[in-house]
Amino acid sequence: MELLIYTKTYNEADAIHNFMDMYNSLHMTHLASDLLKKGLSPDQIKDAVATAIKIAKTSGIETNKHFMPVYSGINEEIIQDCKLSHLGYGLVIMNADKSLPLVGSFQVDVLKEFLNELH
């Protein structure tokens, strides 16, 4: 069941903002909670998402196109989650706990791809 927010009146700016949020969310095909299956803890995911958003902001990336706070149902619980674009998902993995094999192998793969493009 989806959560809908109802208000009696809408102004045009809100309608445009809501449409853009919906449009941007279509390109967010990942959930931060997907990383639970990859061995990250909820706290590691939370920290990695916060760091990824900071990096996106300082890099001039429009965060609303890559990160969208949502709530997900997992194991009969509702948790705070985040929808992510491919870029957002990559930034989260790249900035997760460096002791995790997923993070190290991802960083090495990104560096190899970058170095291949230089040649």
TAWOPE-V498824 format. One record per residue. N is the residue number from 0. RES is the residue in one small letter. D_LAST is the distance of its C-alpha to the last C-alpha in Angstrom with 1 decimal. Layout:
n->[N & N]
res->[RES & RES]
d_last->[D_LAST & D_LAST]
This chain:
n->[0 & 1 & 2 & 3 & 4 & 5 & 6 & 7 & 8 & 9 & 10 & 11 & 12 & 13 & 14 & 15 & 16 & 17 & 18 & 19 & 20 & 21 & 22 & 23 & 24 & 25 & 26 & 27 & 28 & 29 & 30 & 31 & 32 & 33 & 34 & 35 & 36 & 37 & 38 & 39 & 40 & 41 & 42 & 43 & 44 & 45 & 46 & 47 & 48 & 49 & 50 & 51 & 52 & 53 & 54 & 55 & 56 & 57 & 58 & 59 & 60 & 61 & 62 & 63 & 64 & 65 & 66 & 67 & 68 & 69 & 70 & 71 & 72 & 73 & 74 & 75 & 76 & 77 & 78 & 79 & 80 & 81 & 82 & 83 & 84 & 85 & 86 & 87 & 88 & 89 & 90 & 91 & 92 & 93 & 94 & 95 & 96 & 97 & 98 & 99 & 100 & 101 & 102 & 103 & 104 & 105 & 106 & 107 & 108 & 109 & 110 & 111 & 112 & 113 & 114 & 115 & 116 & 117 & 118]
res->[m & e & l & l & i & y & t & k & t & y & n & e & a & d & a & i & h & n & f & m & d & m & y & n & s & l & h & m & t & h & l & a & s & d & l & l & k & k & g & l & s & p & d & q & i & k & d & a & v & a & t & a & i & k & i & a & k & t & s & g & i & e & t & n & k & h & f & m & p & v & y & s & g & i & n & e & e & i & i & q & d & c & k & l & s & h & l & g & y & g & l & v & i & m & n & a & d & k & s & l & p & l & v & g & s & f & q & v & d & v & l & k & e & f & l & n & e & l & h]
d_last->[50.0 & 48.2 & 49.4 & 50.4 & 51.5 & 54.5 & 55.8 & 58.7 & 57.1 & 53.6 & 52.6 & 50.1 & 47.4 & 47.7 & 47.4 & 44.2 & 42.7 & 43.7 & 42.2 & 38.8 & 38.9 & 39.6 & 36.9 & 34.3 & 35.5 & 34.8 & 31.1 & 31.7 & 31.6 & 31.5 & 34.2 & 33.8 & 36.5 & 34.3 & 32.8 & 36.3 & 35.6 & 32.4 & 34.4 & 34.4 & 37.8 & 39.2 & 39.0 & 35.3 & 34.5 & 36.6 & 34.9 & 31.4 & 32.3 & 33.9 & 30.9 & 28.5 & 30.9 & 31.0 & 27.3 & 27.3 & 30.1 & 28.6 & 25.3 & 27.5 & 27.2 & 30.4 & 31.5 & 34.0 & 31.3 & 29.8 & 32.7 & 36.3 & 39.0 & 41.1 & 43.5 & 43.1 & 45.7 & 44.9 & 47.6 & 50.4 & 49.1 & 47.6 & 44.7 & 42.7 & 39.3 & 36.3 & 34.7 & 30.9 & 28.3 & 25.0 & 23.6 & 26.8 & 26.8 & 23.3 & 24.4 & 27.6 & 26.0 & 23.5 & 26.6 & 29.0 & 30.5 & 27.9 & 30.2 & 29.7 & 27.5 & 26.4 & 25.0 & 23.2 & 21.6 & 20.6 & 19.0 & 17.0 & 15.9 & 14.9 & 12.9 & 11.1 & 10.4 & 9.3 & 6.9 & 5.5 & 5.5 & 3.8 & 0.0]
